[in-house]
């Protein structure tokens, strides 16, 4: 499943839209947030579907070359290593993967020009030529070339990224995240992977990974940050007397509010984890000065909240 950091990013984006005065109904805003996360899984399967379409195109071109008027010796006897690649076959024959493709109704019939462009990139890939020239290949070799083809030709494809952006404007920011999950999936495919086993079980997992628990975390973080917003602003104002709150960037305020909500409302998340996560998020969404500001302010707030016993954690080492 997606990592907690990605969930925090999605909640941050939803809260930013909320505090900017976007959606006026909180239940609708929360529903849109959860749907945006569900869409990442669709993007995951879309990229895998496209990858297998390119491999299928590779097979068709190899067959067509044999029927040329004057085929070369190489065209009459094509190298079949990629077509017979055991990792590719595991993906092609996986029942759960095919079920997901059918659910989302992916079709590349109208996108054959894009498929052809990516096929040419794959065919000319140096890594593929080295793979095809090997006298014998192991399962590890098969898996490695699938990983390299996907990484170099699919995950970095401007054509496919543009296609995804046209299909869903929010997908462009999630494109690389979905690609990263696919690369991790490929690396985890074992030899002899049964076609009946759901591929989704190979998503990278947190130690406490549970889809229902994750969905609750997302909803609670969003709702509780909004519900406690005024009180959290009071805490921030008390520690920023030399600043007017209006002068602090909205992104910084939201990150601090989210961090405080986690610290006080999520007893199973260690203080250190929360602190580290929001400092990392500040690097993505704020300036270097903001990162220092958020870090220093959270340190002071945590110290006060501990003294006031407003941070209550369950389990060893959570403080």
C-alpha positions in Angstrom: 0.0 0.0 0.0 1.0 3.6 -0.2 3.3 4.9 2.5 2.0 7.2 5.3 4.1 10.0 3.9 2.1 9.9 0.7 -1.1 10.0 2.7 0.1 13.0 4.6 0.9 14.8 1.3 -2.6 14.1 0.0 -4.2 15.3 3.3 -2.0 18.4 3.1 -3.1 19.1 -0.5 -6.8 18.6 0.5 -6.4 20.9 3.6 -4.6 23.6 1.5 -7.6 23.6 -0.9 -10.0 23.7 2.1 -8.4 26.6 3.8 -8.1 28.4 0.5 -11.9 28.3 0.3 -12.3 25.6 -2.3 -14.9 23.0 -1.5 -17.4 24.3 1.1 -18.8 21.0 2.3 -16.4 19.0 4.5 -17.9 15.6 3.6 -17.5 16.3 -0.1 -13.9 17.5 0.4 -13.1 14.3 2.4 -14.7 12.1 -0.3 -12.6 13.9 -3.0 -9.5 13.3 -0.9 -10.1 9.5 -0.6 -10.9 9.3 -4.3 -7.7 11.1 -5.2 -5.8 8.3 -3.3 -7.9 5.6 -5.0 -6.9 7.1 -8.4 -3.2 6.3 -7.7 -4.0 2.6 -7.8 -5.7 3.1 -11.1 -2.6 4.9 -12.4 -0.5 2.0 -11.1 -2.5 -0.5 -13.1 -2.6 1.8 -16.2 1.2 2.0 -16.3 1.5 -1.8 -16.0 -1.1 -2.3 -18.7 0.8 0.0 -21.0 4.1 -1.8 -20.4 2.5 -5.1 -21.3 1.0 -3.5 -24.4 4.5 -2.5 -25.5 5.8 -6.0 -25.0 2.8 -7.3 -27.0 3.7 -4.9 -29.8 7.3 -6.2 -29.6 6.0 -9.7 -30.2 3.8 -8.6 -33.2 6.6 -6.8 -34.9 8.8 -9.9 -34.5 6.1 -12.0 -36.2 5.5 -9.5 -38.9 9.2 -9.3 -39.8 9.1 -13.0 -40.7 6.5 -12.3 -43.4 8.5 -9.6 -45.2 9.1 -10.1 -48.9 12.8 -10.5 -48.3 13.3 -11.1 -44.6 16.8 -11.2 -43.2 18.2 -14.2 -41.4 17.8 -12.3 -38.1 14.1 -11.5 -39.0 13.5 -15.1 -39.8 15.0 -16.2 -36.5 14.3 -13.5 -34.0 15.7 -13.5 -30.6 12.8 -14.6 -28.4 14.4 -13.9 -24.9 12.2 -10.9 -24.2 9.1 -12.4 -25.5 9.7 -15.6 -23.5 10.9 -13.6 -20.4 9.6 -15.5 -17.3 8.9 -12.3 -15.4 6.9 -10.8 -18.3 4.9 -14.1 -18.6 4.2 -13.9 -14.8 2.7 -10.5 -15.3 0.8 -11.4 -18.5 -0.8 -14.5 -16.9 -1.6 -13.0 -13.5 -5.3 -13.3 -13.1 -5.7 -10.5 -10.6 -3.8 -8.2 -12.8 -6.0 -9.0 -15.8 -9.1 -8.5 -13.6 -7.9 -5.0 -12.6 -7.2 -4.2 -16.3 -10.8 -5.3 -17.1 -12.2 -3.3 -14.2 -10.6 -0.1 -15.4 -11.3 -0.9 -19.0 -7.9 0.1 -20.3 -7.6 0.2 -24.1 -4.6 1.2 -26.2 -6.3 0.7 -29.6 -6.3 4.5 -30.2 -2.8 5.0 -28.8 -0.8 2.7 -31.2 1.4 5.6 -32.3 2.5 6.1 -28.7 3.0 2.4 -28.3 5.2 2.3 -31.4 7.3 5.2 -30.1 8.0 3.5 -26.8 8.6 0.2 -28.6 11.4 1.8 -30.6 12.9 3.2 -27.4 12.8 -0.3 -25.9 14.2 -2.0 -29.0 17.2 0.4 -29.1 17.9 0.2 -25.4 21.5 -0.7 -24.7 20.4 -2.8 -21.7 18.1 -4.9 -23.8 20.8 -5.6 -26.4 23.2 -6.8 -23.7 20.4 -9.0 -22.3 19.6 -10.5 -25.8 23.3 -11.2 -26.4 23.6 -13.4 -23.3 24.1 -17.1 -24.1 21.8 -18.0 -21.2 19.6 -16.0 -18.9 18.4 -16.6 -15.3 15.2 -15.5 -13.7 17.2 -12.7 -12.1 18.3 -11.6 -15.6 14.7 -11.7 -16.7 13.5 -9.7 -13.8 16.3 -7.2 -14.1 15.6 -6.4 -17.7 11.9 -5.9 -17.0 12.9 -3.5 -14.2 15.3 -1.6 -16.5 12.9 -1.4 -19.4 10.1 -0.1 -17.2 12.4 2.4 -15.4 14.0 3.8 -18.6 11.2 3.6 -21.1 7.9 3.7 -19.2 8.5 5.7 -16.0 10.4 8.4 -17.8 8.1 8.5 -20.9 6.9 12.1 -21.6 4.4 10.6 -24.1 2.7 8.4 -21.4 3.0 11.2 -18.8 1.2 13.6 -21.2 -1.5 10.9 -21.9 -2.1 10.5 -18.1 -2.3 14.3 -17.6 -4.9 14.6 -20.3 -6.9 11.7 -18.8 -6.7 13.1 -15.2 -5.1 16.5 -14.4 -4.2 15.2 -10.9 -2.3 12.2 -12.2 0.8 14.2 -13.3 1.8 14.7 -9.7 1.3 11.0 -8.9 2.8 9.6 -12.0 6.3 9.0 -10.5 4.8 7.7 -7.2 2.9 5.0 -9.1 5.9 4.2 -11.2 8.0 3.8 -8.0 5.5 1.3 -6.6 5.6 -0.7 -9.9 9.4 -0.8 -9.8 9.2 -2.1 -6.2 6.6 -4.6 -7.3 8.9 -5.9 -10.1 11.8 -6.3 -7.7 9.7 -8.4 -5.4 8.3 -10.8 -8.0 9.7 -14.3 -7.0 10.6 -17.0 -9.5 7.6 -19.2 -10.2 5.1 -16.5 -9.0 1.7 -18.3 -9.2 -0.8 -16.7 -11.6 -3.6 -17.1 -9.0 -1.8 -14.9 -6.5 -3.0 -11.2 -6.4 -0.2 -8.9 -7.6 -1.5 -6.2 -5.3 0.0 -8.1 -2.3 3.4 -7.1 -3.6 2.7 -3.4 -3.0 5.3 -2.1 -0.5 3.9 -2.4 3.0 4.4 -0.5 6.2 4.8 -2.6 9.4 1.2 -1.8 10.4 -0.1 -1.8 6.9 -3.9 -2.2 6.8 -6.1 -0.6 4.1 -8.9 0.1 6.5 -6.6 1.6 9.1 -4.9 3.7 6.5 -8.3 5.0 5.3 -9.2 5.9 8.9 -5.8 7.7 9.4 -6.4 9.8 6.3 -10.0 10.7 7.2 -9.2 11.4 10.9 -6.1 13.6 10.1 -8.2 15.7 7.7 -11.2 16.1 9.9 -9.4 16.6 13.2 -7.1 19.2 11.7 -10.1 21.2 10.6 -12.0 20.6 13.8 -9.1 21.8 16.0 -8.0 24.6 13.6 -8.9 27.6 15.8 -7.3 26.0 18.9 -4.2 25.1 17.0 -3.9 28.7 15.7 -4.0 29.9 19.3 -1.1 27.6 20.2 0.9 28.9 17.2 0.1 32.5 18.0 1.4 32.1 21.6 4.8 31.0 20.2 5.0 33.5 17.4 4.4 36.8 19.3 6.8 38.7 17.1 4.9 37.5 14.0 1.4 38.2 12.8 -0.1 34.9 11.8 -1.2 36.4 8.5 2.5 36.9 7.6 3.3 33.2 8.0 2.9 31.2 4.7 -0.4 29.2 4.6 1.6 26.0 3.7 3.7 26.4 6.9 0.6 26.9 9.1 -1.2 23.9 7.6 1.9 21.7 8.2 2.2 22.8 11.7 -1.5 22.2 12.4 -1.3 18.7 10.9 1.8 18.0 13.0 0.1 19.2 16.2 -3.0 17.2 15.4 -0.9 14.0 15.0 1.0 14.7 18.2 -2.2 15.2 20.3 -4.8 13.0 18.5 -2.9 10.0 17.3 -1.6 8.1 20.3 0.0 5.2 18.4 2.3 7.4 16.3 5.7 8.2 18.0 6.5 11.8 18.5 9.8 11.5 16.7 8.1 10.0 13.6 5.6 12.9 13.4 8.4 15.5 13.9 10.6 13.9 11.2 7.7 13.5 8.7 6.6 17.1 8.9 10.1 18.5 8.7 10.5 16.4 5.5 7.3 17.7 4.1 8.4 21.2 4.8 11.3 20.6 2.5 8.8 19.7 -0.3 6.3 22.5 0.2 8.2 25.3 1.9 11.4 27.3 1.6 14.6 26.5 3.5 13.8 29.3 6.0 10.3 27.8 6.5 11.9 24.4 7.2 14.0 26.0 10.0 11.0 28.0 11.3 8.7 24.9 11.4 11.4 22.8 13.1 12.1 25.4 15.8 8.4 26.1 16.4 7.4 22.4 16.7 10.3 21.8 19.1 9.0 24.5 21.4 5.4 23.4 21.1 6.2 19.8 21.8 8.1 20.8 24.9 5.1 22.8 26.2 2.6 20.1 25.3 4.5 17.4 27.1 4.7 19.5 30.2 0.9 20.1 30.0 0.4 16.4 29.4 -1.5 17.0 26.2 0.7 14.5 24.3 -0.4 11.0 25.3 1.2 8.1 23.6 0.6 4.4 24.0 3.4 1.9 23.8 7.1 1.9 24.6 9.4 4.5 23.1 6.6 6.6 21.6 7.7 9.8 23.3 
